[in-house]
Amino acid sequence: YLDLSGDKVVLPKEKTADGSLDAYVGKPVKAGVRPEDIKDDAEFVEKYADCKLTTTVEVSELMGSEIYLYLEYKGNKMTARVAPTSKAKNGSQVIMAFDPHKVHLFDPETNTLRSPTWYATMCDAAGTLLEQCNIVRALHRLPLWAELPEK
């Protein structure tokens, strides 16, 4: 399993079958999940009930056909790309879920990928919220913000 600040997530067998994670048992790893693989709709949260996290929305950005949620979870920053029908608002607590097959694991010292597939958007807790949001915006080729939007 993967311990996410006290919340345990069982990894699918295909993530652990090749033995590449054996050296990390009991040691810290960085976990990344792409923003489009983190959702708040009731059906998805019910389907992945073993992978739900209670988060706080720091910034909600309506992008037309989707909403970017910049989230805080136990001191960690996350970004989710959710449906425009999401009820998540700035400052609110929202239950998010993710598909454990979509988790990407990295060695915390080398940032080397430790799972079979590549590509994750991650942000550690370094920097201001504006800097963290702009990292994600740059990765997705969106214009950078000069300041955070009003709540």
Salt bridges, closest charged atoms under 4 A:
ASP7 OD2 - LYS74 NZ 3.36
GLU14 OE2 - HIS101 NE2 3.01
GLU36 OE2 - ARG34 NE 2.67
GLU36 OE1 - ARG81 NH1 3.65
GLU58 OE2 - LYS77 NZ 2.90
GLU61 OE2 - ARG137 NH1 2.39
GLU66 OE1 - ARG81 NE 3.09
ASP99 OD1 - HIS101 ND1 2.87
